[in-house]
């Protein structure tokens, strides 16, 4: 039996006979010479079948191949810079492991609903594989960034009795005759862990029952949320800036082939360096009004507002200290202007909108309790959260980065739905 090799390792076996297992992307033939391109997950390789050099049954099996048939190919590895991946197999044997008749996704234009209905197969396409490789690298970079800086990962619950962002965006479920919700955020829980470890983060799926049908929204998405004891809002923004520069740099360093496949203009990523510009909320409103917007002070910024602000910059821009009515109950009152809270949104360029929301947390027990009551939240659900202010309260800050929005920006793709293997959107839960 020939050595089984992944395509990515073929360079180590030039001149040797190896076995490659994978799926057929394309085939073509020219008389007595035929070609097949096989994908094994680690890469692609071209196999050359010479009719006079293989048994008749192997030639017949090649003729029976269809798109996405799974195969086992035995052949000699040879270097060929013209071939995909730089190596080629001179085929000696070919076995069809699983046929693929009438594969639904053909090399033609398909509507997005058709592709999403066949997402389980669409994942196999070149661009979708490139996107998910970038996602994989960004996820690894997130873990590396925090590990290198001494953060402890805390896995926060997905089922919770505490509202994190707003009651209108909750998925409610019955939990043994109690109300429970799919978590909008892990933030409240990592605040508790920050008192144990100082620097912590959580990373996992979060849920919003928002009836939004935009290119920026999913009902289930992944968020990374660090929380740091003793950090004020200024230190919080510095950490966000360092984090985003790190992630973009990692993609440029390790995902160049994927970004090229996606036709991403990487010069727009190379300009993502410190420092990021900063605008107060009030300055942002002034800019918007100067551009013709009718926004009034006190209103939250919408997607068009964020895009108008970002078009003036070649890198992400901070907008900080929003009115407290526009933000969540847990954000710390700004002592310099009690109408506002110590928070920030980080807006990505090129129309991708907010990728980070962060704040200094309210560490005063009485003020936090007052805000909970103002919002009409059930106090009994937040007893444990208020305890954090009763037993050794401390200044602390954190933020949440939306993984899919960040990847959409890095890859330059127009819609967030391609940034996650199986997107959950309004009216879509299949497959």
Secondary structure, DSSP 8 states (H G I E B T S, - for coil): --EE--GGGGGGGTTSEEEEEEEEEEEEEETTEEEEEEE-SS-EEEEEEEGGGS-HHHHHHHHT--TT-EEEEEEEEEE-TTSGGGEEEEEEEEEEEE--TT-S--SS---HHHHHHTHHHHTTSHHHHHHHHHHHHHHHHHHHHHHHTT-EE----SEESS-SS-GGG--EEEETTEEEEE-S-SHHHHHHHHHHHSEEEEEEEEE------STT--SEEEEEEEEEET--HHHHHHHHHHHHHHHHHHHHHH-HHHHHHTT--THHHHT--S--EEEEHHHHHHHHHHTT----TTS---HHHHHHHHTT-SS-EEEE--BGGGS-TTB-B-TT-TTBBSEEEEEETTTTEEEEEEEEB---HHHHHHHHHHTT--GGGGHHHHHHHHSS---EEEEEEEHHHHHHHHHT-S-GGGGSSS--BTTB---
